[in-house]
Structures are given as structure tokens and as C-alpha cells.
């Protein structure tokens, strides 16, 4: 057997790592549901699964999930682009640092609910979740990249100056690779935050097609299994996309950061 | 000829070079020697334009024509050996980067990343990159740290054959002896 060959034991382990907690927590949920004895308060996993299957057979389900995804991703992209641009601006320009850094810190410290309700006064419902997601992601990306820019090796920058690197080359060969771990962490943290804040905004300011709106409707109609089903959709979508994002951001070659 | 006149360099209260005057011919290999902390690296950094003197001046050398080998390797962990050279080589360089790799005895390591190199190999890569800059004067701060003595002598011989003026900081007496001249700092 070569070193690269996986033994049956090692191939079973990843499956067990997923299956064991899943079975344990589903069991706990089932027991708790049986103990409570009221579907309205805590539906059984089977009821939620049945509801999820019924929902996934409707066009509204896919439209809601698709639009929510679109809003969250557009907010994430907007927050990442703006956060990155502001991190570079505040790092290299003292004036910009004085003007923007306190404002971004205030943005970071403000509760998301305050923003949602404030933005509701200014923006149409459809645009609120994306905007809120972007506003939550921006300070995270800015903070992480600002710390990364401060940590760029001064000796490498001196080498770049001594060897006549252009600004673009310095950016490509030193800044961007040095910032990669900070950017990856910011993107993964920002992604989770974008989901939570985006869906929260959909619940408070429900647009036409949205997971958050469906959650709100299920809550008002006391359809607890449906509420659980939509929550499960959010969790699954978030985990799958976070996994895909993690794979995409994973260094591909030896030596890369 | 490089003329160093009444050169003083201070870092706050600490004086690294105190009123140093000397002449360095711009041909062959010149070794700067002296005890640790005597200011050899500081002098080299002033010659390379990396540091401004507190007092005094240097004439006869354009820092833009110098290639500086830092005391630390300052390699990029995410670039391969070959990329380190192509990254700095002028677009229409007379000498292809592979020749510099051969000069520093790193043939066959083109695809390796710095993390996979030994200390001596990393030092030779830093030297190769400095050479690939294609500049007129080489300023080398302890170029053979971690490189075995025989290999260091072979590379020094090849540097002599290049015919470019080299000013290097040397700690090894045997290495300094094989240079064209020794200047005590």
C-alpha cells in the first residue's frame, strides 16, 4: 500500500464526523419535541422535513431562496469592494484615515437592528437587505485588511523600493499575497454576517420574494414547522456556500499564503 | 572612485559611523571588514542610497546603479526560485535569469519555493536575484552567510570573472583575502 492510499478506516472517519453529530442532535431534537408534545412550540424533525419537501416543490420557494441569495451576495460583494478600497485609502492617506476610520468604527459598533429600521425610512424594501448586509460586511473587511496592511513586512517593502518595483508590482508581489490570509478571514466572517444581517433585514422589512418574508409569514400564521423549514434552508445554504467559498479561497500551491 | 568624506550616521543617540573618510576604487571586488557593530552595513546602506548620512557625503556613485544584497534574504515565500529572478530582471536583460541561477549554483531548483530551500540555498537565491537586477555596481552585505566555504569561493571567483565592481561586507577572513582589496572600517 502506498502512502497516498487511504485505509478504509480513514475514509470512514469523515463520514462519521458528519453523521455522528447529525444523528445525536436530531435525536435530541426528536426527544425534546416528544417531551414538549406540541407542534406549535417545537415541531418534530419529521414534520419539518415534510414541510421542507412540500415547500421545495413550489416555485415561490426557489424564487425566495434565489432572491435572498442574490441580495446577500450583492451586499457581500459591495461590502468587500468598499471595505477593501477604504482599507487601502485609510492606510495610505492620513486625511482619509482621520475622516473615515472613526465613521467605520461607529458603523461597526451600531446594532444591526438600528440600521435596518433607519434604512427603512430611506430605501425601498427590496434594497434594504443587500444594503444592510453590505454595511455589516464593510467594517469587518476594513478592520481585517487594515490590520493586514499594518503587518506587511517592512523589509520586503524596502527591498521592493531598492529593486525599483513599480507600485503595481509592489501591490501584486508583496501587498496582495501578504493580505491574502487577512482577506480570506474577512471574507469568511463577512459571509456569515451578511447572511444573518440580510435575512434579519428581510424579516423586519419584508420584500416580495425573500426567505425572511417567508419566515415572517410563517410566524404570523403560527406555522412553526414552516418557520423551522425556512431556517433550515438558511443554515444549509449558508454552510454549503461557506464551504464552497472556503474551497475557492484555499491556497492551491505549495508556498502560497 | 567612490569618495566617502567625513561620513557620520546616527540613529538617535547611537552613532553608527563617526566621521569616516575613505576611498573605494570602482573596480574589482572590495571587502569591507571590521568588528561587529563597527558600521560596515551602515556604510553599505549609505552607498546604496538606502540611508541618508547625518553628516558628510558620498561622491562617485549613483545609488540607482547599485544592486543591494540585504543582510537578510528578504525572499517572497509565494514566489518560486525562477520567479524571484524574472521578477527583478530588466525586460531586455543581456544575461538570461537561468545564467544567474547557474552562477549561484541553483540549477534544477527553478520551481522550488523559499520554504523548501536550505539556509545556504536561500542566501544564494537572494544573491542571484541581486545579480539579475543587471545593475552596474554590486553592494553585498555578507553574501555568503550559511553558504559552505568551498562553494562561496567558487561563486566569488565567478563574481570576479563578471568584471563588475563589487563592494561586500565580509566576516570570513579567508573570503576577504580572496577579494582584490580589503578596507578596514
Contacts between the chains, C-beta under 8 A, distances in Angstrom:
chain1	res1	chain2	res2	distance
A	155	B	70	7.2
A	155	B	72	6.0
A	155	B	74	5.3
A	156	B	74	5.9
A	156	B	76	6.9
A	158	B	50	7.0
A	158	B	70	7.8
A	158	B	74	7.8
A	159	B	70	6.5
A	159	B	74	4.4
A	162	B	48	6.8
A	162	B	50	6.1
A	162	B	68	5.1
A	162	B	70	7.8
A	163	B	67	7.9
A	163	B	88	5.2
A	163	B	129	8.0
A	163	B	133	6.0
A	164	B	64	8.0
A	164	B	133	7.8
A	169	B	87	7.5
A	173	B	76	6.2
A	173	B	79	6.9
A	173	B	87	6.3
A	174	B	76	7.1
A	177	B	76	7.2
A	177	B	77	7.9
A	177	B	78	4.4
A	254	B	113	5.7
A	254	B	115	7.6
A	254	B	116	7.4
A	255	B	77	6.0
A	255	B	78	5.6
A	255	B	79	7.6
A	255	B	80	7.1
A	255	B	113	2.8
A	255	B	114	7.2
A	255	B	115	6.0
A	255	B	116	7.7
A	256	B	78	5.0
A	257	B	77	6.7
A	257	B	78	5.6
